[in-house]
Structures are given as C-alpha cells and as structure tokens.
C-alpha cells in the first residue's frame, strides 16, 4: 500500500504542476499576443515571436500528453500513428468509468438507494454478512450426500 500512496501523491503533484504551468503559458501567450499585435516594427519583436512559438509548442505538448493519457485510460486498443486525441477518446474514457461505478443499489428489503455513501454502506454490510455467516455441519453433510463424487472434508 505504501507504493500506491507514494505513486498517488507523485501523480497529484505532477498534475498540479502541469495545470499551473498550462495556466501560466496561456497567460504569457496572451501578453505576448498583445505585444505582437500592438507592435509596428516586426524587426524589434523577433525575441517575442520566438518566445511565442516556444510557448505554443510547450502548450501543444501538454495537450498531446493529456490526449495520450486519455487514450490509455480509455483502453482503446488500436491507435494509428500520428492520430490526434479527439473528443471520442475522452467520451470513451468517461463511458468506461461509468461502467465501473455503481449508481443504484437494491437493499435486501427491496428499497432502491442512490446515495453513494449509503451504497457503500449497503455493499459493506452485504459482504460482511456473506463472509461472517457460518455453515452448519448438517448443511455440509446434506450437500455431500447430494454430490457423492466429492470427497468428504477432513475434520481437524
């Protein structure tokens, strides 16, 4: 479990850094855009133009990384070389996530619950009852008499 917690904290930090860097790049691009648009002399703004191009490339790399991550998380099998991440992959990822989530649960008495905490509590209670129930010796003997091919359990 320690590896999982370290991995999660690392990924959160990296994601936070990427998000702040993306916001910073967008802000810098806006500033450079106004400088470039308001300038009359193209010779004097070569530094700004080069910086603008570098920031655009860095922002594009961030978007490409997010697209590749979405393709990976969506478990899409065949991706063509050079294929751009599209809305399709993000929708596929969302659909796969929704398949895993239990949005409604029926209790033993027939009530339907949709609250996530109540669903978790109900599932926990179900498995607690399932694994804590004891099987009587009479029940085991009755099952073994119905299925004679199974060897009798050893008694310890």
N, C-alpha and C positions, 0 to 999 in steps of 0.2 A: 504494500500500500504506500510505502514511502516514495517509491519511484513514481507512482501515479500522482501523488501530491506535488512532487517537485516538477514533474512534467506539466501539470496543470498550471502551476504558478508561473513557470517559464513561458508557456504559451500565452497566458494572460498578459504578462509583461510585454512580450513581443507584439501582441495585438495592440496593446495600448500605445506602444511606441510607434507602430505603423500608422495608427489612426491620428496621433498627434502630428506625425511627420506629413501625412496627407493634408491635414488642415493647414499646416504651415506652408506647404508647397502651393496650395491653392491661393493662400493669402499673398505669397510672394509673386505668383503669376499675375494676380490682379494688379498689384503695384507695378510690376514690370510692363504690363499691358498699357496702363495709363501713361507711364513714362514714354513708351514707344509711340503710342498714338499721339501724344502731345508734342513730340519732338519734330522739328522741321529738318534737321540735319541727320541723314542716315549714316554719315561717316562717324559722327560722335557717339553713336549708340551701339557700336559693334559689341562692346562688352555686355550691354544689356541684352542684345539679341542672342549672344552665345549663352548667357546665363538662362534666358528664357527657354532656349532649346534644351539645355541640360535638365532644367526642372520639368519640362514636358516629358522628356524621356524617363525620368525617375518616376513621375506620376503614372506613366503608362506601364512601367514595370510593376508598380504596386497593384494596378488594376489587373495585369496579367497574372500575378501571383494569386490574387483573390479568385480569378476565374479558374485557374488550375486547381486551387483548393476546392472550389465548388464542384468541379468535375470529379475530383477524387471522392469527396463526401457523398456525391450523388450515386457513386458506384457505377458510373457509366463505363461500359466495357471497351467500346471501340471509338477512339478519338482520332480523327485524321490529323496528320502532321500539319501544323500551322492553323488549325481550326480555332476560331476566336470563341471565347466564352460568351454565351448568349443567355438570354432570359430562360431558355429551355433548361439549362443545367441548374440554375437556381430554383426553378419550379420543380425539377426532378428531385433535387435535394430536399425541398420542402415536403414533397409528396412522400418520399421515403421516411422522413422524420414523422409525419403524421400517421404513417402506418404503424410505427412503433409505440405511439402514445395511446394510452387507454383513456378515452374521453368520457365513457359512461360505464357504470358497473351496476349489476343487479345483485341485491343482497339476498340472503337466504330466505327472507320473508317476502320477497318479490318487489321490494321498493327499488326504484332506479335512482342512483346518485350520480351527480355530475361534478361535484366539487372535488378538486384534486386531492386535498388533504383527507377528505372522507374516503375517497377511492383508495388511497394508500393505506389508510387505517383498515378498511374492509379487506383488502388483499392480505395485509399483515395478519389480521385475525383469522382469515381463511387458512393460510398456511400454518399458522400456529396451531389451529385446531387439527389440521391434517396431519402434522408431524408429531403432535403430542398425544394423539389417540392411541389407545392400547388395544391390541388384538387379543381376544381371549383364546385360550387353548382349545376350547370346544370348536371355535370357528376354524382354527387351523386344521384340526382333525377332520372336520366336515369337508373342507376344501381338498384335503389329501385323499379322502375316501372317494370324492368325485373324480379326481385325477390320479389314478393309481400308478401311473408311469413315473411320477415324480418321487424321488427318494424321500423318506421321512427325515425331517430335520433332526439334527443331533441335539440332545439336551445336555446342557453344561452344568 
